[in-house]
Amino acid sequence: MPASEVKRARDACQAYVDKVCACAETVPAMKQPCRLSRALPDAIQVNLEVGASDDTTRRDALQTQDSVRKIVKECIEELAKLPAAGCP
């Protein structure tokens, strides 16, 4: 996975975590999404580490990349939903 894509993935999910947790301070309904969102950057990191391991097959490496992309998609989609939940 290109370094630029990895950076975008990390940045996108960190932006979601930051915004949903900031929102949770004023919108009580966002407290649980905030807690859950904190696992997303870790999930990206685990997938990247597994994909980069010498023991990982090409097929598994491609699956970890797909998993990272799905996590990023979730981060972006959830970030887009925040205004409707009352988050600035």
Secondary structure, 3 states (H helix, E strand, C coil): CCHHHHHHHHHHHHHHHHHHHHHHCCCHHHHHHHHHHCHHHHHHHHHHHHHHCCCCCHHHHHHHHHHHHHHHHHHHHHHHHHHHHCCC
